[in-house]
Amino acid sequence: MKKRSVIINKDNAVISIRGLCKSFDTVDVLMGMDLDLFKGENVVVLGRSGSGKSVLIKLIAGLLKPDKGTVKVTGEEVSRLNVKELEHLRLKIGFLYQGSALYDSMTVKENLEFPLVRNKRHLTRKEIDEEINQVLENVGLLQSINQMPAALSGGQKKRIGIARTLILQPEIMLYDEPTAGLDPVTCGDIITLINDVQQKYNTSSVIITHDLTCAKYTGDRVALIADGKFRKEGTFEEVFTTSDPEAKSFYDYNFIIDK
Ligand SMILES: Nc1ncnc2c1ncn2[C@@H]1O[C@H](COP(=O)(O)OP(=O)(O)OP(=O)(O)O)[C@@H](O)[C@H]1O
């Protein structure tokens, strides 16, 4: 496993977060966060359970509203958009949920067809079939086209979940714990796929995880959340070759698989 170098355009921030705050009742989750995601880049957001990683990507996707601060996605301030504008913006964002969120009563093909037909009404039957075949080939699961989700392994479900977001050709991918619950070999396959997606689809991605192997091999940059803020940010080595107690304790309790 090796992270290939990619071209990152540091003049073009596709996500720009400034002074972001979010609390629930008496719990202050995010307390003034700043982050840029540049075009072509994979940024990994690491943090302990409950540190606010999922809240952060829900704010990016406009599923939650900030109490303070701004989230701009491709230049648009998410919390100022109306329903229609938000729907339009979400077409640019592929959100891979932890559970992959496939429809259990539909085949793999129908799961992929559903978002495509709904959002690209002009496509012909032939074009729909071609796009489905292409995306399944790109995630290495063309042979599963007629299977039901229940017949797929955890890793295969993740692949189909990724295919379902890719079918709308998003500019941005948000991965919520993409390797959670998978065995080490399958984790390695998903890491490779995340990097393939970055290259083939030229996506910019936020990957939230507490899996250091995933962070090390997918992240062009890593940002560590602690106490509602980004505590450290940089390459994987920069973040973890440090005496910072928060980074060190996070590192010490994790297990990295080197290949
Ligand atoms: N809708 C909500 N209402 C109330 N509290 C919430 C809500 N969503 C999140 N929280 C709280 O915000 C905090 C951060 O949650 P979040 O799910 O972002 O953590 P996380 O870093 O993603 O954790 P994990 O790694 O376990 O998924 C938690 O204390 C959680 O209980």
The ligand as an SDF file (V2000), in Angstrom:
LIG
                    3D

 31 33  0  0  0  0  0  0  0  0999 V2000
  -28.2380   15.3720   16.7140 N   0  0  0  0  0  0  0  0  0  0  0  0
  -27.5600   15.3790   17.8640 C   0  0  0  0  0  0  0  0  0  0  0  0
  -28.1600   15.7420   19.0130 N   0  0  0  0  0  0  0  0  0  0  0  0
  -27.4840   15.7920   20.1790 C   0  0  0  0  0  0  0  0  0  0  0  0
  -26.1750   15.4870   20.3110 N   0  0  0  0  0  0  0  0  0  0  0  0
  -25.5150   15.1170   19.1920 C   0  0  0  0  0  0  0  0  0  0  0  0
  -26.1820   15.0350   17.9160 C   0  0  0  0  0  0  0  0  0  0  0  0
  -25.2630   14.6420   16.9910 N   0  0  0  0  0  0  0  0  0  0  0  0
  -24.0940   14.4820   17.6620 C   0  0  0  0  0  0  0  0  0  0  0  0
  -24.2490   14.7550   18.9710 N   0  0  0  0  0  0  0  0  0  0  0  0
  -23.1840   14.7030   20.0070 C   0  0  0  0  0  0  0  0  0  0  0  0
  -22.0460   15.3360   19.4430 O   0  0  0  0  0  0  0  0  0  0  0  0
  -20.8580   14.6830   19.8980 C   0  0  0  0  0  0  0  0  0  0  0  0
  -20.0040   14.3160   18.7180 C   0  0  0  0  0  0  0  0  0  0  0  0
  -20.6450   13.3050   17.9450 O   0  0  0  0  0  0  0  0  0  0  0  0
  -20.0720   12.7290   16.5840 P   0  0  0  0  0  0  0  0  0  0  0  0
  -21.0580   11.7060   16.1070 O   0  0  0  0  0  0  0  0  0  0  0  0
  -19.7320   13.8240   15.6640 O   0  0  0  0  0  0  0  0  0  0  0  0
  -18.7300   12.0270   17.0680 O   0  0  0  0  0  0  0  0  0  0  0  0
  -17.6570   11.2140   16.1910 P   0  0  0  0  0  0  0  0  0  0  0  0
  -16.3490   11.9000   16.3980 O   0  0  0  0  0  0  0  0  0  0  0  0
  -18.1380   11.0820   14.7990 O   0  0  0  0  0  0  0  0  0  0  0  0
  -17.6680    9.8250   16.9630 O   0  0  0  0  0  0  0  0  0  0  0  0
  -17.5490    8.3060   16.4130 P   0  0  0  0  0  0  0  0  0  0  0  0
  -16.1210    8.1230   16.0200 O   0  0  0  0  0  0  0  0  0  0  0  0
  -17.9040    7.4970   17.6160 O   0  0  0  0  0  0  0  0  0  0  0  0
  -18.5210    8.1520   15.2740 O   0  0  0  0  0  0  0  0  0  0  0  0
  -21.3080   13.4980   20.7390 C   0  0  0  0  0  0  0  0  0  0  0  0
  -21.2430   13.8820   22.0880 O   0  0  0  0  0  0  0  0  0  0  0  0
  -22.7340   13.2820   20.3110 C   0  0  0  0  0  0  0  0  0  0  0  0
  -23.5010   12.7250   21.3460 O   0  0  0  0  0  0  0  0  0  0  0  0
  1  2  1  0
  2  3  1  0
  2  7  2  0
  3  4  2  0
  4  5  1  0
  5  6  2  0
  6  7  1  0
  6 10  1  0
  7  8  1  0
  8  9  2  0
  9 10  1  0
 10 11  1  0
 11 12  1  0
 11 30  1  0
 12 13  1  0
 13 14  1  0
 13 28  1  0
 14 15  1  0
 15 16  1  0
 16 17  2  0
 16 18  1  0
 16 19  1  0
 19 20  1  0
 20 21  2  0
 20 22  1  0
 20 23  1  0
 23 24  1  0
 24 25  2  0
 24 26  1  0
 24 27  1  0
 28 29  1  0
 28 30  1  0
 30 31  1  0
M  END
$$$$
